[in-house]
Amino acid sequence: MMKLQWKSHSDDFYSSELFESKFNSDTYEIILTFKSNIGSWAEIKCKISEDESEIEISPCNISYLKKPDSTLIKHSTEYRLKFNKYTQYEFKKHIIDLLIEENGYISVRFRLVDIVIQFTCSNRTCQIINNYKVKEATFYSTAEVYPCENDDHDYTYTNDTCALPKPDIDIKNYPSLKIMWIIVSTIIVLIALLAMCMSYRRYPKSIEVPNEQD
């Protein structure tokens, strides 16, 4: 069983806009759709793969529409986002500017407030707190993002939760239920890392999530 916690303020994009999600079991794709009451729209479609110990999300295709009569803009990213199933992840206070054009004139700003992801069991924690310092990334990177594995953050080892009583429903006997838990966790992460608010500003143009108060 997974435990998920999501905290955000009432005036941010996630609570003020319509959000829909679905999973295509034939193609192993998550599809996230964001709609605003002024007609702006965005869709994020990502592939998912997994093995006994890891989950990988890549590639992702992003489409967005500023307003109903504007041109649909499409981009893709080859970033590989990986998670270990035996690790609890805690991400707090992150801002990421993802550059759509290499000159930086168009970018998407992602705001991650507070997320905790725990899979079936864990014996360590990966906690990354960034105090809203802005980090830049580019759509065209093929880098692997594996928290506490290929960065300068360390694991904190804890008591093994794998020995705790199992839930009454055995997820292994219900593949679709297992898939749904994976979907829920990755959706929460993608909302934080990839959700975009459809508002532009002039030079540099950007799409920003509204400011948060700590």
C-alpha positions in Angstrom: 0.0 0.0 0.0 1.2 3.5 -0.8 0.8 6.6 1.4 0.7 9.9 -0.4 0.5 13.3 1.0 0.0 16.5 -1.0 0.0 20.0 0.4 -0.6 23.2 -1.5 -2.3 26.5 -1.0 -5.9 27.1 -2.1 -5.1 29.7 -4.7 -2.6 27.7 -6.8 -3.0 26.0 -10.2 -3.7 22.5 -8.9 -6.8 23.4 -6.9 -8.2 26.2 -9.1 -8.0 24.4 -12.4 -9.8 21.3 -13.7 -7.5 18.3 -13.6 -8.1 14.9 -15.1 -6.0 11.8 -15.3 -6.2 8.4 -17.0 -3.9 5.4 -17.6 -3.6 3.5 -20.9 -2.9 -0.1 -19.9 -2.1 -1.1 -23.5 0.6 1.5 -23.9 1.6 2.0 -20.3 1.1 5.7 -20.5 -0.2 8.2 -18.0 -2.2 11.1 -19.5 -2.7 14.2 -17.4 -5.1 17.0 -18.6 -5.3 20.5 -17.2 -8.1 22.9 -18.2 -8.9 26.4 -17.1 -12.1 28.3 -17.0 -10.8 30.7 -19.7 -10.2 28.0 -22.2 -6.5 27.3 -21.7 -5.5 23.7 -21.8 -2.5 21.4 -21.3 -1.9 17.7 -21.6 1.1 15.7 -20.3 1.6 12.2 -21.6 4.3 10.0 -20.1 5.5 6.4 -20.6 6.0 4.2 -17.5 8.1 1.1 -17.0 9.0 -0.9 -13.9 10.9 -3.9 -12.6 11.1 -5.5 -9.2 12.8 -2.6 -7.5 12.4 0.5 -9.7 9.9 2.7 -11.6 11.0 4.8 -14.5 9.0 7.6 -16.2 10.1 8.6 -19.7 9.6 10.1 -22.2 7.0 12.7 -21.7 5.1 14.7 -24.4 3.6 18.1 -23.4 1.0 19.9 -25.4 -0.6 23.2 -24.4 -3.0 25.9 -25.6 -2.9 29.4 -24.3 -6.4 30.2 -25.4 -9.1 28.5 -27.6 -8.1 30.4 -30.8 -4.3 30.1 -30.4 -1.9 27.5 -31.9 -1.5 24.2 -30.1 2.2 24.0 -29.0 3.8 20.6 -28.5 7.1 19.6 -26.9 8.7 16.5 -25.7 11.4 15.7 -23.1 13.6 12.7 -22.7 14.4 13.2 -19.0 14.3 9.8 -17.2 12.7 10.1 -13.8 13.5 7.0 -11.6 12.3 5.9 -8.2 13.3 3.0 -6.0 10.3 1.1 -4.6 12.0 0.5 -1.2 12.6 4.2 -0.6 10.4 6.9 0.9 10.8 10.2 -1.0 10.2 13.6 0.4 10.4 16.7 -1.9 9.8 20.2 -0.5 10.1 23.8 -1.7 11.4 23.3 -5.2 11.1 25.7 -8.3 12.3 24.4 -11.7 12.4 26.6 -14.8 12.3 24.2 -17.8 13.6 26.0 -20.9 11.5 25.3 -24.0 13.8 27.4 -26.3 17.6 27.3 -25.8 17.7 31.1 -25.6 15.5 31.0 -22.6 12.8 33.3 -24.1 10.1 30.7 -23.4 10.1 28.6 -20.3 7.8 26.6 -18.0 8.0 27.2 -14.3 7.2 24.2 -12.0 6.6 24.6 -8.3 6.8 21.7 -6.0 5.5 22.5 -2.5 5.5 19.3 -0.4 5.2 15.7 -1.5 5.8 12.4 0.3 5.8 9.1 -1.6 6.0 5.8 0.2 5.7 2.5 -1.7 4.8 -0.9 -0.3 7.6 -0.9 2.2 10.8 1.1 2.7 14.1 1.0 4.7 15.4 4.4 3.9 14.3 8.0 3.2 15.4 10.4 0.5 14.6 14.0 1.6 15.4 17.0 -0.7 14.5 20.5 0.5 15.5 23.4 -1.8 13.9 26.4 -0.1 12.5 27.6 -3.4 15.8 28.2 -5.0 15.3 28.3 -8.8 16.9 25.6 -10.8 17.1 25.6 -14.7 16.7 22.6 -16.9 16.1 22.1 -20.7 13.5 20.1 -22.6 16.2 18.6 -24.7 18.2 16.9 -22.0 18.3 13.1 -21.8 19.6 13.2 -18.2 18.6 10.6 -15.7 17.0 12.1 -12.6 17.3 9.6 -9.7 16.9 11.3 -6.3 19.7 10.5 -3.8 21.3 8.2 -6.4 23.0 10.5 -8.9 22.9 13.8 -7.0 24.6 15.2 -3.9 21.9 14.1 -1.5 22.2 11.2 0.9 19.7 8.5 2.1 18.6 8.4 5.7 18.2 4.7 6.8 15.2 3.9 8.9 13.5 0.8 10.4 12.4 -1.7 7.8 8.7 -1.3 7.2 8.6 -4.4 5.0 8.0 -6.6 8.1 4.8 -4.7 9.1 1.4 -6.4 8.6 0.3 -6.7 5.0 -3.1 -5.2 3.9 -6.0 -7.5 3.5 -5.9 -7.1 -0.3 -2.8 -8.6 -1.9 -1.8 -6.2 -4.6 0.2 -8.9 -6.4 -3.0 -10.8 -7.0 -4.6 -7.7 -8.5 -2.3 -6.3 -11.2 -4.7 -3.5 -12.1 -4.8 -2.4 -8.5 -1.0 -2.4 -8.4 -0.9 -0.4 -11.5 -3.3 2.1 -10.1 -1.1 2.7 -7.0 1.8 3.4 -9.3 -0.3 5.7 -11.4 -1.4 7.7 -8.3 2.1 8.2 -7.0 3.5 9.2 -10.4 0.6 11.6 -11.1 1.3 13.4 -7.8 5.0 13.8 -8.7 4.2 14.9 -12.3 1.7 17.5 -11.0 4.5 19.0 -9.0 7.2 18.7 -11.6 5.2 19.3 -14.8 1.9 21.1 -14.1 1.8 24.4 -15.8 -0.3 27.5 -15.5 -1.4 29.0 -18.9 -0.3 32.6 -18.6 2.4 34.3 -20.6 4.6 37.3 -20.0 6.8 39.3 -22.4 10.5 38.7 -22.7 11.2 36.3 -21.4 7.9 34.5 -22.2 7.0 32.0 -19.6 4.3 29.9 -18.1 4.2 30.2 -14.3 2.5 28.8 -11.3 1.3 31.6 -9.0 3.6 32.6 -6.1 3.3 30.7 -2.9 3.5 31.9 0.6 5.7 29.7 2.9 
